[in-house]
Amino acid sequence: MADTTIAAIILEQLGGPRFLAMTGAKHLTALPSGLMFSLPFPSAPNKIRITLTPLDTYTIEAFRVHGVSVKNRGICTDIYADQLRRTFTRLTGLETNL
């Protein structure tokens, strides 16, 4: 069974249930050092991967996945926990809270 501690912390830092409600994020997947999820919007990035780095910062990658085609829509590195929501909004255009 995989350890989901890091993924749970990232989700909480993004806003937890409110984040899920505001963005429609689904298919949450715990990674060894992060979290990946899908977004239900056809014109924006629809896959996000957030990973914890050895420097205790995050890397956020935004992708557009359609069939077998994967296009990188942006990457932000050296993101601190208090910058996760703002960086997510900048990459996707989606607000994480009211």
MISE-678182 format. One line per 5 residues: number of its first residue (from 1); their letters; for each residue y, x, z of C-alpha. Coordinates in nm, 3 decimals. Layout:
// residues N
NUM	A	Y X Z; ...
//
This chain:
// residues 98
1	MADTT	0.000 0.000 0.000; 0.337 0.142 -0.106; 0.616 0.202 0.143; 0.898 -0.040 0.069; 1.143 0.085 0.332
6	IAAII	1.387 0.251 0.090; 1.383 -0.049 -0.144; 1.451 -0.286 0.147; 1.743 -0.072 0.267; 1.896 -0.063 -0.082
11	LEQLG	1.865 -0.440 -0.117; 2.030 -0.488 0.221; 2.314 -0.250 0.124; 2.368 -0.453 -0.194; 2.400 -0.771 0.009
16	GPRFL	2.045 -0.898 0.062; 1.990 -1.269 -0.010; 2.354 -1.320 -0.111; 2.321 -1.045 -0.371; 2.009 -1.213 -0.511
21	AMTGA	2.184 -1.551 -0.526; 2.503 -1.415 -0.686; 2.334 -1.202 -0.951; 2.009 -1.385 -1.019; 1.821 -1.058 -0.973
26	KHLTA	1.445 -1.103 -0.993; 1.124 -0.906 -1.037; 1.220 -0.669 -0.756; 1.000 -0.361 -0.757; 0.986 -0.099 -0.484
31	LPSGL	0.981 0.253 -0.624; 0.878 0.564 -0.427; 1.245 0.643 -0.368; 1.428 0.332 -0.482; 1.444 -0.019 -0.619
36	MFSLP	1.424 -0.168 -0.967; 1.500 -0.526 -1.067; 1.576 -0.747 -1.365; 1.890 -0.947 -1.435; 1.874 -1.277 -1.630
41	FPSAP	2.165 -1.214 -1.864; 2.097 -1.157 -2.235; 2.417 -0.971 -2.327; 2.455 -0.743 -2.024; 2.222 -0.477 -1.891
46	NKIRI	1.909 -0.661 -1.783; 1.726 -0.389 -1.588; 1.868 -0.186 -1.301; 1.710 0.114 -1.128; 1.860 0.252 -0.808
51	TLTPL	1.712 0.571 -0.666; 1.783 0.766 -0.351; 1.845 1.136 -0.417; 1.762 1.430 -0.186; 2.136 1.453 -0.108
56	DTYTI	2.124 1.103 0.050; 2.325 0.952 -0.236; 2.214 0.707 -0.503; 2.175 0.713 -0.877; 2.221 0.378 -1.051
61	EAFRV	2.089 0.333 -1.405; 2.153 0.026 -1.617; 1.931 -0.056 -1.915; 1.907 -0.319 -2.184; 1.538 -0.392 -2.242
66	HGVSV	1.431 -0.610 -2.533; 1.064 -0.602 -2.627; 0.974 -0.233 -2.657; 1.335 -0.130 -2.714; 1.509 0.031 -2.415
71	KNRGI	1.876 0.126 -2.438; 2.062 0.306 -2.162; 2.378 0.112 -2.080; 2.513 0.345 -1.813; 2.431 0.581 -1.533
76	CTDIY	2.626 0.663 -1.218; 2.530 0.948 -0.990; 2.630 1.064 -0.642; 2.697 0.709 -0.521; 2.725 0.659 -0.145
81	ADQLR	2.588 0.347 0.023; 2.933 0.193 0.066; 2.994 0.231 -0.309; 2.674 0.055 -0.427; 2.824 -0.292 -0.471
86	RTFTR	3.139 -0.171 -0.646; 2.939 0.054 -0.880; 2.690 -0.224 -0.959; 2.981 -0.453 -1.051; 3.137 -0.185 -1.271
91	LTGLE	2.808 -0.126 -1.458; 2.709 -0.490 -1.504; 3.025 -0.697 -1.474; 2.852 -0.909 -1.206; 3.005 -0.972 -0.866
96	TNL	2.782 -0.922 -0.564; 2.967 -1.154 -0.325; 3.229 -1.428 -0.321
//
